[in-house]
Amino acid sequence: MQRGTNLGRLGGYNQAVILDAIRRAHEGVARVELVELTGLSPQTISNVVRRLVDEGLVREDRKTVSGPGKPRTLLALEVSSRFAIGIHLDPALVTLVLLNLDGEVVASARYEMPAVGEPDQTVRAMAGHVRELIRSADVAREKILGIGVAAPGPIDVPRGIVVGPPMLHGWESVSLREPLRELTGLPVLLDKDVTAAAVAELWASERAEPENFAFIYLGTGLGAGVVLQGEVLRGATGNIGEIGHFPAQVDVPECFCGRRNCVGMALAFRTLIQQGMDAGLLPPGQDLDKLSLTNEAAYQLCRMARQGQPEALAIFRNAARHLGTAVAHVANLLDVDRIVFGGPWWEGLADFALPMLRQEVQEQFVARAIHEVEVTGSGLGTEVGAIGGACLVLDQTFSPKASGLLLGNPA
């Protein structure tokens, strides 16, 4: 975890450090333990804790005795004092979640996307779904910190605009952040779905040391979110992680970028379904352009592989080889400790694909003589995009940022 500073001008950073330490101490933590964890003085701890208690974010919980001296009062996070809403905009579905301060999903909902090419209708529907989610969860509106939207890229973060995602036809330069803010009356953040997923994984982590990992997002597209030294990286424009265009050593259907060797196309539903038809596993003549039908056919093929059907397993083993090579390039480029797979498509693959991917990545990881790279699946489930959206709000509001220590940044 981050350490604090006793310089008075950085009180906001210290509050974030202390709140983060309390949030991670699920059994409660005493003030004296916060001194050890954060490196802050007892006086700073006392002042900040008093402020957190006054704001209702922290409560004084039970007392505990350890050795001689007065009993210690444990501090605990008041998890229901604030909430955040996350929305995942996917070509097939809109998913919403409501998280408490502990990152627990309090309420969730899923809706089919309105007709492709009607972004205004989609944004209005999203605002209505937000109001319904708050109403159904019976949460006071003033406790809602804001909305985080996880959208497929590319996005224009400063202007809050979605800029023509390949699978969202009709979404060329669509303003999303401001219309949603006006319709809901709540602050709105917009980020890429892969980056939001990485934020969610970081928020859920129990690890004490600064994290270094890549989150490999498998949905209707392929992407990577990156965390180095506990900080989420976004790139120059917020569009980091387009690994679906890494070259694969195979001829695949033409990508929207015009090339025929993109690894994302080697893993695309339409490619896998065509291979399933060629192998006689799926009926011929499948509609490869209708997203709802390709989703169902791809999941059917996935179920066959889970059941041990040899031809289906061969199709996914081949896909895992291409994906593993691309992910090994990510691991070698960034020298991460951990690769985390997740996203809507991952849950159906995890049981049989993870061992294949782990072998591919570890065999191609150049620094394996120095350290292994852990290859694992996310525990956040199919809603990781929406959870990541809500975690964007929690992260901006409460997490300590090393960038906040730079001169010239507001304290």
Secondary structure, 3 states (H helix, E strand, C coil): CCCCCCCHHHHHHHHHHHHHHHHHCCCCEEHHHHHHHHCCCHHHHHHHHHHHHHCCCEEEEEEECCCCCCCEEEEEECCCCCEEEEEEECCCEEEEEEEECCCCEEEEEEEECCCCCCHHHHHHHHHHHHHHHHHHHCCCHHHEEEEEEEECCCEECCCCEECCCCCCCCCCCEECHHHHHHHHCCCEEEEEHHHHHHHHHHHHCCCCCCCCEEEEEECCCEEEEEEECCEEECCCCCCCCCHHHCECCCCCCCCCCCCCCEHHHHCCHHHHHHHHHHCCCCCCCCCCCCHHHHHHHHHHHHHHHHCCCHHHHHHHHHHHHHHHHHHHHHHHHHCCCEEEEECCCCCCCHHHHHHHHHHHHHHHCHHHHCCCCEEEECCCHHHHHHHHHHHHHHHHHHCCCHHHHCCCCCC
